[in-house]
Amino acid sequence: MPSYIDIAVNLVGSALEKDLDNVIQRAAAQRVSPLIVIGSSLDESRQAIHCCQQYPKSLYTTAGVHPHHASEWQASSVERLTHFAQQPNVVAIGECGLDYNRDFSPRPMQRIAFAEQLALAARLNMPVLMHERDAHDDFVEILQEYRPHLKGALLHCFTGNRQSLERYIELDLHLGITGWVCDERRGAELASLVGDIPANRIMIETDSPYLLPRSMRPKPKSSKNEPQYLPYISQYLASLRGQSANEFAAQAYNNSCEFFGLKAAYEPI
C-alpha cells in the first residue's frame, strides 16, 4: 500500500482536538502518518509542540504566526519563535505569509511579521511553510528577497491561477494541494493546473478540519475533514496528472520526507 504524509493539519484549537487519539488512529489505519500540525500563533505553536510530545513520530509541527495573528507580532516574538524552533518535533517555521482576503490583521503588520519569520527561517536554516491569499504581488516581493537564503519554501493550500503558479515555480517553491481541487465549482481552474506542477515540488494535504473533498462518494457523515481522507485527494490528483495512484503517492511522500527532514516511516511503493 502507498504511504502518505498530511503536510497541513489544524489539530490545535479546531474541532479535531477533542478527538485527537481517534483522528490519529484513523489516519494511521490508512497509512497517513506522520501528520504535520500547523502552528498559527505563538500560543498555538506552544500547544502544538506539547501535543507532539504526547505522540512522538506520529505528529510533527510547524511554529509560526499566521497573517491573521500578525497584529500580535512584537519585539519578543522572534525570541519566542526561536526557542520553539529548537524543539525536536518542530520541522518548519510557519504558517506565515499574507492574507488580504480577510485582513484580520493590518496589512503593514502582516508584511512585517512575514518578513521577520522568513529572516528567522533563513538564519536557523529551516524550511518555511507559507500562506498567501489575495496578496500575490506583495507576497512575491517580500519572498524573493529571502528565497535564495531559505532551505526550503512551501506554499500550502495553493489555489492560485496560472500566472501565480508560474511565478511560484520560478521561485522554486513546493506547493501543497488540498481537497479544493476536488470541488467542481471552485476547484476547476486548479484542476487544470496541477499537471504542470513539477513532480519534485508537489505535496498533498487535507488542511483538516476544513476543505472536505466535495466529490467524495459515499459522502462522509460528518462535514469535518480528516487526515484519513488524504488518500482520496492523492488518487484524485494522480488521475488529473495522468499518473498511477501508487506512483504519485510515492512521489508526494518522498517530497514531504525530504522537505521536512523526516525519515520514511514506511517504504513507499
C-alpha positions in Angstrom: 0.0 0.0 0.0 1.2 3.6 -0.6 2.1 5.8 2.3 1.1 9.4 2.9 2.1 12.5 4.9 -0.5 15.1 5.6 1.6 18.3 5.5 -1.1 20.6 7.0 -3.5 19.6 9.8 -5.1 22.1 12.1 -5.3 19.9 15.2 -4.9 22.6 17.9 -7.8 24.9 18.5 -10.0 23.1 16.0 -12.9 20.6 16.0 -10.4 17.8 15.8 -8.6 18.5 19.0 -11.2 16.8 21.2 -10.9 13.6 19.3 -7.2 13.6 18.8 -6.5 9.9 19.6 -9.1 8.7 17.1 -8.1 11.2 14.4 -4.5 9.9 14.6 -5.5 6.3 14.6 -8.0 6.6 11.7 -5.3 8.3 9.7 -2.7 5.7 10.5 -5.1 2.9 9.5 -5.0 4.5 6.0 -1.2 4.8 6.2 -1.4 8.5 6.6 1.4 9.1 9.1 3.0 11.3 10.4 0.8 14.4 10.4 2.3 17.9 10.3 0.4 20.1 12.7 0.1 23.8 11.9 1.2 26.4 14.4 -0.7 29.6 13.6 0.2 31.8 16.6 2.8 31.7 19.3 0.4 30.2 21.8 -0.9 27.7 19.3 2.6 26.7 18.4 3.4 26.1 22.0 0.3 23.9 22.4 1.2 22.1 19.2 4.7 21.3 20.5 3.2 19.9 23.7 0.8 17.8 21.6 3.6 16.4 19.5 5.4 15.4 22.7 2.5 13.2 23.5 2.5 11.5 20.1 6.2 11.2 19.1 6.8 10.2 15.4 3.0 10.4 14.8 2.9 14.2 14.9 5.3 16.9 14.0 4.6 20.6 13.9 5.4 24.0 12.5 5.9 27.1 14.6 4.9 30.5 13.4 2.4 33.3 13.2 -0.3 33.3 10.6 -1.1 36.6 9.0 -4.5 36.6 10.8 -2.5 36.9 14.0 0.2 39.3 12.7 -1.2 42.1 14.9 0.1 40.0 17.9 3.7 40.2 16.5 6.1 42.2 18.7 9.7 42.6 19.5 9.8 39.4 21.7 8.2 37.2 19.1 11.4 36.3 17.3 13.0 35.2 20.6 10.0 33.0 21.5 9.8 31.6 18.0 13.5 30.8 18.0 13.0 28.8 21.2 10.1 26.9 19.7 12.1 26.1 16.6 14.7 24.4 18.6 12.3 21.8 19.9 12.9 18.3 18.3 9.4 17.9 16.8 9.3 21.3 15.1 10.1 20.8 11.4 9.4 24.3 9.8 8.8 27.9 10.5 5.2 29.0 9.8 2.4 29.2 9.0 3.4 32.7 7.9 2.5 34.9 4.9 -0.1 37.4 3.8 -3.9 37.2 3.7 -5.5 40.2 2.1 -8.9 38.4 1.7 -10.0 38.8 5.3 -7.5 41.4 6.6 -7.8 40.2 10.2 -4.5 42.0 10.9 -3.4 45.3 9.3 -1.5 44.7 6.1 1.6 46.6 7.2 1.8 44.3 10.3 1.3 41.2 8.1 4.2 42.2 5.9 6.5 42.8 8.9 5.6 39.5 10.6 6.1 37.6 7.3 9.5 39.2 6.5 10.8 38.6 10.0 9.8 35.0 10.0 11.4 34.4 6.6 14.6 36.0 8.0 14.4 33.7 11.1 13.9 30.6 8.9 17.0 31.6 6.9 19.0 32.2 10.0 18.1 28.9 11.5 18.5 27.0 8.2 14.9 25.7 8.5 12.2 25.4 5.8 9.2 27.7 5.9 5.5 26.9 5.4 3.6 29.8 4.0 0.1 31.1 3.4 -1.0 33.5 0.6 -4.5 34.7 -0.2 -5.3 37.6 -2.5 -1.8 39.0 -1.8 0.3 37.6 -4.6 2.3 40.7 -5.6 3.3 41.7 -2.1 3.9 38.1 -1.2 6.3 37.6 -4.1 8.0 41.0 -3.4 8.9 40.0 0.1 9.6 36.3 -0.5 12.0 36.9 -3.4 14.4 38.8 -1.1 14.8 35.9 1.2 14.3 32.9 -1.1 18.0 32.5 -2.0 18.7 32.0 1.7 15.9 29.6 2.6 16.5 25.9 3.0 13.1 25.3 1.5 9.8 27.2 0.9 6.4 25.6 0.8 3.2 27.4 -0.1 0.4 25.3 1.4 -3.1 25.2 0.1 -2.3 26.6 -3.3 -5.4 27.7 -5.1 -4.0 30.3 -7.5 -4.1 30.9 -11.2 -1.6 30.0 -14.0 0.2 33.3 -13.6 0.8 32.8 -9.9 1.7 29.2 -10.5 4.4 30.1 -13.0 5.9 32.7 -10.7 6.0 30.3 -7.7 7.7 27.7 -9.8 10.2 30.3 -10.8 10.9 30.9 -7.1 11.4 27.1 -6.7 8.6 26.7 -4.2 7.0 23.5 -3.1 3.2 23.6 -3.5 0.6 21.9 -1.2 -2.6 20.8 -2.8 -5.8 20.2 -0.8 -9.3 18.8 -1.5 -10.1 22.2 -3.0 -9.1 20.5 -6.3 -12.0 18.1 -5.8 -14.6 20.8 -6.0 -16.1 21.1 -9.5 -17.4 24.6 -8.7 -14.4 26.3 -7.1 -11.6 24.0 -8.0 -11.9 23.7 -11.7 -9.1 26.1 -12.5 -6.8 24.4 -10.0 -7.6 21.0 -11.5 -6.5 22.3 -14.9 -3.1 23.4 -13.5 -1.9 20.6 -11.2 -0.5 18.7 -14.1 2.0 21.5 -14.6 3.5 21.4 -11.1 6.9 19.7 -11.2 6.9 16.2 -9.8 9.5 17.1 -7.2 7.6 20.1 -6.0 4.1 18.8 -5.2 2.8 17.8 -1.8 -0.6 16.8 -0.6 -2.6 17.9 2.4 -6.1 18.0 3.9 -5.9 21.3 5.8 -8.3 19.5 8.2 -10.8 20.1 9.5 -11.5 22.3 6.6 -12.0 21.6 2.8 -13.6 18.2 2.9 -13.3 16.9 -0.7 -16.7 17.7 -2.3 -16.5 14.8 -4.7 -16.1 12.0 -2.2 -18.6 9.2 -2.5 -20.0 7.9 -0.3 -20.0 11.3 1.4 -18.7 11.2 5.0 -21.4 11.7 7.6 -19.5 14.5 9.3 -18.6 17.7 7.4 -15.3 17.7 9.2 -12.3 16.9 7.0 -9.7 14.5 8.5 -6.3 13.3 7.6 -7.7 9.8 6.9 -9.2 11.2 3.7 -5.8 12.2 2.2 -5.5 9.0 0.0 -8.7 10.1 -1.8 -7.1 13.5 -2.6 -3.9 11.8 -3.7 -5.8 9.4 -6.0 -7.8 12.3 -7.5 -4.6 14.3 -8.2 -2.9 11.2 -9.7 -5.8 10.9 -12.2 -5.6 14.6 -13.1 -1.8 14.3 -13.6 -2.1 11.1 -15.7 -0.1 9.1 -13.2 -0.8 5.8 -11.4 -2.1 6.2 -7.9 0.9 4.5 -6.4 3.5 6.4 -8.4 2.0 9.8 -7.4 1.6 8.8 -3.8 5.2 7.7 -3.6 6.4 11.0 -5.2 4.4 13.2 -2.8 5.5 11.1 0.2 9.2 11.4 -0.7 8.9 15.1 -1.4 7.4 15.6 2.1 10.0 13.5 3.8 12.8 15.4 2.1 11.4 18.8 2.7 10.7 18.3 6.4 13.8 16.2 7.1 11.8 13.2 8.1 12.8 9.6 7.9 10.4 7.5 6.0 8.1 5.6 8.4 7.1 3.2 5.6 8.7 2.1 2.4 6.7 3.8 -0.3 5.7 1.8 -3.3 
